[in-house]
Amino acid sequence: ERVPGSFFFLPATFGDGRDYPHHHPKFDLNEEVFWIGAAVMAHFALTWQEVRPA
């Protein structure tokens, strides 16, 4: 609570029945959605620079 922050959830599942929880031996991530997370974080950073007090 001392420092402002944010949290967002980026689903990286396949949606075809291959979805396993973390720490499961068959757990895998759909790396094709990683660019979405990078784009969101870049947008947050650029927006923060525009709106933060000088």
Backbone as a printed PyTorch tensor [residue, N CA C, xyz], in Angstrom:
tensor([[[  0.8060,  -1.1930,   0.0000],
         [  0.0000,   0.0000,   0.0000],
         [  0.8520,   1.2600,   0.0000]],

        [[  2.1280,   1.1250,   0.2060],
         [  3.0000,   2.3070,   0.2330],
         [  3.3070,   2.8310,  -1.1600]],

        [[  3.3740,   1.9400,  -2.1190],
         [  3.7460,   2.3170,  -3.4810],
         [  2.6210,   1.8830,  -4.4220]],

        [[  2.1510,   2.7950,  -5.2840],
         [  1.1100,   2.3940,  -6.2270],
         [  1.5950,   1.2600,  -7.1310]],

        [[  0.7060,   0.4000,  -7.4860],
         [  1.0570,  -0.7160,  -8.3550],
         [ -0.1500,  -1.1820,  -9.1420]],

        [[  0.0570,  -2.2010,  -9.9100],
         [ -1.0480,  -2.7610, -10.6840],
         [ -0.8240,  -4.2550, -10.8610]],

        [[ -1.8670,  -4.9260, -11.2500],
         [ -1.8230,  -6.3600, -11.4980],
         [ -2.7390,  -6.6470, -12.6720]],

        [[ -2.2980,  -7.4670, -13.5790],
         [ -3.1960,  -7.9250, -14.6320],
         [ -2.9210,  -9.3940, -14.9030]],

        [[ -3.9170, -10.0640, -15.3800],
         [ -3.8490, -11.4940, -15.6360],
         [ -3.7760, -11.7140, -17.1380]],

        [[ -2.7870, -12.4550, -17.5750],
         [ -2.6330, -12.7760, -18.9930],
         [ -2.8030, -14.2840, -19.1650]],

        [[ -3.9660, -14.7200, -19.6050],
         [ -4.1390, -16.1580, -19.8160],
         [ -3.1880, -16.6440, -20.9080]],

        [[ -2.4230, -17.6600, -20.6090],
         [ -1.4770, -18.2070, -21.5870],
         [ -1.7570, -19.6910, -21.7950]],

        [[ -3.0430, -20.0240, -21.7850],
         [ -3.4330, -21.4140, -21.9860],
         [ -3.7080, -21.6600, -23.4660]],

        [[ -3.8740, -22.9090, -23.7940],
         [ -4.1440, -23.2820, -25.1740],
         [ -5.6450, -23.3870, -25.4510]],

        [[ -6.4320, -23.6950, -24.4220],
         [ -7.8760, -23.7820, -24.5800],
         [ -8.3530, -25.0190, -25.3200]],

        [[ -7.4960, -26.0060, -25.4240],
         [ -7.8890, -27.2160, -26.1550],
         [ -7.7600, -28.4770, -25.3010]],

        [[ -7.7870, -28.3150, -23.9920],
         [ -7.6950, -29.4650, -23.1030],
         [ -6.2980, -29.7650, -22.6140]],

        [[ -5.2880, -29.0450, -23.0950],
         [ -3.9070, -29.2620, -22.6470],
         [ -3.5450, -28.3690, -21.4780]],

        [[ -4.5120, -27.7970, -20.8230],
         [ -4.2440, -26.8210, -19.7700],
         [ -4.0870, -27.5220, -18.4180]],

        [[ -2.9000, -27.3900, -17.8530],
         [ -2.5930, -28.0050, -16.5700],
         [ -2.1400, -26.9180, -15.6020]],

        [[ -2.3450, -27.1240, -14.3010],
         [ -1.9300, -26.1110, -13.3240],
         [ -0.4060, -26.0470, -13.1900]],

        [[  0.0650, -24.9410, -12.6180],
         [  1.5030, -24.8060, -12.3460],
         [  1.9830, -25.9960, -11.5290]],

        [[  3.2130, -26.3450, -11.6760],
         [  3.8770, -27.4330, -10.9580],
         [  3.4040, -28.8150, -11.4020]],

        [[  2.5530, -28.9000, -12.4070],
         [  2.1540, -30.1910, -12.9770],
         [  3.1970, -30.5620, -14.0340]],

        [[  3.5700, -31.8210, -14.1380],
         [  4.5980, -32.2010, -15.1180],
         [  4.2490, -31.8480, -16.5690]],

        [[  2.9630, -31.7370, -16.8840],
         [  2.5570, -31.4150, -18.2550],
         [  2.2350, -29.9380, -18.4490]],

        [[  2.5170, -29.1170, -17.4430],
         [  2.2400, -27.6830, -17.5500],
         [  3.0200, -27.0900, -18.7160]],

        [[  2.3560, -26.2470, -19.4850],
         [  2.9940, -25.5780, -20.6160],
         [  2.3260, -24.2220, -20.8060]],

        [[  3.0530, -23.2930, -21.3790],
         [  2.5190, -21.9600, -21.6570],
         [  2.3830, -21.7680, -23.1580]],

        [[  1.3580, -21.0420, -23.5410],
         [  1.1830, -20.6740, -24.9410],
         [  1.9850, -19.4010, -25.1810]],

        [[  3.1930, -19.5580, -25.6730],
         [  4.0980, -18.4220, -25.8530],
         [  3.6230, -17.4460, -26.9260]],

        [[  2.6570, -17.8320, -27.7280],
         [  2.1570, -16.9450, -28.7750],
         [  1.3870, -15.7510, -28.2190]],

        [[  1.0250, -15.7780, -26.9410],
         [  0.2930, -14.6420, -26.3550],
         [  1.2160, -13.7150, -25.5630]],

        [[  2.4920, -14.0480, -25.4520],
         [  3.4050, -13.2220, -24.6590],
         [  3.4880, -11.7930, -25.1800]],

        [[  3.3810, -11.6040, -26.4870],
         [  3.4640, -10.2550, -27.0560],
         [  2.3500,  -9.3690, -26.5130]],

        [[  1.2070,  -9.9550, -26.1990],
         [  0.0990,  -9.1640, -25.6540],
         [  0.4960,  -8.5930, -24.2990]],

        [[  1.0960,  -9.4190, -23.4440],
         [  1.5530,  -8.9440, -22.1430],
         [  2.6090,  -7.8660, -22.2750]],

        [[  3.5430,  -8.0420, -23.2080],
         [  4.5780,  -7.0280, -23.4220],
         [  3.9660,  -5.7240, -23.9130]],

        [[  2.9800,  -5.8100, -24.7980],
         [  2.3210,  -4.6040, -25.3130],
         [  1.5590,  -3.8820, -24.2120]],

        [[  0.8890,  -4.6360, -23.3540],
         [  0.1470,  -4.0250, -22.2420],
         [  1.1080,  -3.3160, -21.2940]],

        [[  2.2160,  -3.9810, -20.9410],
         [  3.1790,  -3.3480, -20.0330],
         [  3.8100,  -2.1090, -20.6560]],

        [[  4.1100,  -2.1510, -21.9420],
         [  4.6610,  -0.9720, -22.6210],
         [  3.6480,   0.1640, -22.6170]],

        [[  2.3940,  -0.1530, -22.8780],
         [  1.3420,   0.8680, -22.8520],
         [  1.2220,   1.4780, -21.4600]],

        [[  1.2330,   0.6420, -20.4260],
         [  1.1700,   1.1510, -19.0490],
         [  2.3300,   2.1040, -18.7760]],

        [[  3.5380,   1.7150, -19.1770],
         [  4.7210,   2.5410, -18.9180],
         [  4.6290,   3.8760, -19.6400]],

        [[  4.2340,   3.8560, -20.9000],
         [  4.1330,   5.1020, -21.6590],
         [  3.0210,   5.9970, -21.1220]],

        [[  1.8970,   5.4110, -20.7510],
         [  0.7980,   6.1870, -20.1800],
         [  1.2150,   6.7870, -18.8470]],

        [[  1.9320,   6.0150, -18.0330],
         [  2.3830,   6.5100, -16.7300],
         [  3.3000,   7.7160, -16.9090]],

        [[  4.1800,   7.6610, -17.9090],
         [  5.0760,   8.7870, -18.1640],
         [  4.3010,  10.0350, -18.5630]],

        [[  3.1960,   9.8630, -19.2730],
         [  2.4070,  11.0080, -19.7230],
         [  1.5900,  11.6390, -18.6040]],

        [[  1.1150,  10.8370, -17.6610],
         [  0.1720,  11.3540, -16.6650],
         [  0.7870,  11.6200, -15.2960]],

        [[  2.0040,  11.1740, -15.0500],
         [  2.5840,  11.3780, -13.7140],
         [  2.9450,  12.8510, -13.5190]],

        [[  2.8400,  13.3240, -12.2840],
         [  3.2160,  14.7210, -12.0170],
         [  4.7090,  14.9440, -12.2280]],

        [[  5.0580,  16.1040, -12.7040],
         [  6.4670,  16.4320, -12.9670],
         [  7.2300,  16.6980, -11.6930]]])
